[in-house]
């Protein structure tokens, strides 16, 4: 557990440096499709996203239920539209030495998200009706 926390802190520090050129939609798709990425911000796990074919995604904040969605390019941003959520979530993604990182649109001073774990396994989703 200590090693994961230390790695998360190191990656967050690396991601805060100049991230370079934003990924295009094609580059983002090639790096993310078929993967399940765990993201952290400021050394704390933030959430997990599974990237599916056809620009579909499945997202969950840590310990929360999953949201299905889609993504699409909007200039240099990758925007996500999730079922049941009214607002788009738009990010600029970078392929940094510390891993895939994302900066939220409209808040360049915020801590970027950094992918700290990568898995080919699907996202295990809890639902509101599990066990009912």
C-alpha positions in Angstrom: 0.0 0.0 0.0 2.9 2.4 0.8 4.4 1.7 -2.6 1.1 2.6 -4.3 0.9 5.8 -2.4 4.5 6.7 -3.1 4.1 5.9 -6.8 0.9 8.0 -6.9 2.7 11.0 -5.4 5.6 10.6 -7.7 3.4 10.4 -10.8 1.3 13.4 -9.7 4.5 15.4 -9.3 5.7 14.4 -12.8 2.4 15.2 -14.3 2.5 18.8 -12.9 5.5 19.6 -15.1 4.9 20.8 -18.7 2.8 18.0 -20.1 3.7 18.7 -23.8 1.4 18.5 -26.7 -2.3 17.5 -26.2 -3.3 14.1 -27.6 -5.5 14.1 -30.7 -8.7 12.0 -30.6 -7.0 9.3 -32.6 -4.0 9.2 -30.3 -6.3 9.2 -27.2 -8.4 6.3 -28.6 -5.3 4.3 -29.5 -3.9 4.7 -25.9 -7.1 4.1 -24.0 -9.3 1.7 -26.0 -9.6 -1.7 -24.3 -8.1 -0.5 -21.0 -9.4 0.3 -17.6 -7.5 3.1 -16.0 -7.4 4.2 -12.4 -6.9 8.0 -12.0 -5.5 9.9 -9.1 -5.3 13.6 -8.3 -3.0 15.0 -5.7 -1.9 11.5 -4.6 -5.5 10.4 -3.9 -7.4 7.9 -6.1 -10.1 9.8 -7.9 -12.0 7.2 -10.0 -11.8 4.5 -12.6 -12.7 4.5 -16.3 -13.1 1.6 -18.7 -12.6 2.6 -22.4 -14.8 0.5 -24.7 -14.9 0.2 -28.5 -16.9 2.9 -30.4 -15.8 5.7 -28.0 -18.0 4.3 -25.2 -16.9 4.5 -21.6 -17.9 3.3 -18.1 -16.8 5.6 -15.2 -17.1 5.3 -11.5 -15.8 7.6 -8.7 -14.1 5.5 -6.1 -16.7 3.5 -4.2 -19.6 4.8 -6.4 -21.9 3.3 -9.0 -20.9 3.2 -12.6 -22.0 5.7 -15.3 -22.2 4.7 -18.9 -21.1 7.3 -21.4 -19.5 8.3 -24.7 -16.6 10.5 -25.6 -15.9 12.8 -28.5 -13.3 15.4 -29.6 -13.9 19.1 -29.2 -10.9 20.9 -30.5 -7.9 19.9 -28.3 -10.3 18.5 -25.6 -11.9 15.1 -25.2 -15.4 15.5 -23.8 -17.4 12.9 -22.0 -21.2 12.7 -21.9 -22.5 10.4 -19.2 -26.0 8.9 -18.9 -28.0 10.9 -16.3 -25.5 13.8 -16.0 -26.5 17.1 -17.6 -23.0 18.6 -18.0 -20.2 17.5 -20.3 -16.8 16.7 -18.7 -14.1 18.0 -21.1 -10.4 17.3 -20.6 -7.1 17.8 -22.4 -5.2 14.5 -22.3 -1.4 14.1 -22.5 0.9 11.1 -22.8 3.6 12.0 -20.2 6.6 10.1 -19.0 4.5 9.5 -15.8 1.6 8.1 -17.7 -1.6 9.4 -19.3 -2.7 12.7 -17.6 -5.8 14.8 -18.0 -6.4 18.5 -17.3 -10.0 19.7 -16.8 -11.1 22.3 -19.3 -11.6 25.7 -17.8 -9.5 25.1 -14.8 -5.8 25.0 -15.8 -4.6 25.6 -12.2 -6.3 22.5 -10.9 -4.4 19.3 -10.1 -4.3 17.1 -13.2 -5.6 13.5 -13.1 -2.9 10.9 -13.7 -3.5 7.3 -14.7 -1.8 5.3 -11.9 -3.1 1.8 -12.7 -3.8 0.2 -16.0 -5.8 -3.0 -16.4 -7.2 -5.0 -19.4 -10.0 -6.2 -17.0 -13.5 -4.7 -17.1 -14.5 -2.2 -14.5 -16.3 -4.0 -11.7 -19.5 -2.1 -11.3 -21.7 -2.0 -8.2 -25.2 -0.9 -8.8 -28.0 0.7 -6.8 -30.0 -2.5 -6.9 -27.3 -5.1 -6.3 -28.5 -7.6 -3.7 -32.1 -6.5 -3.9 
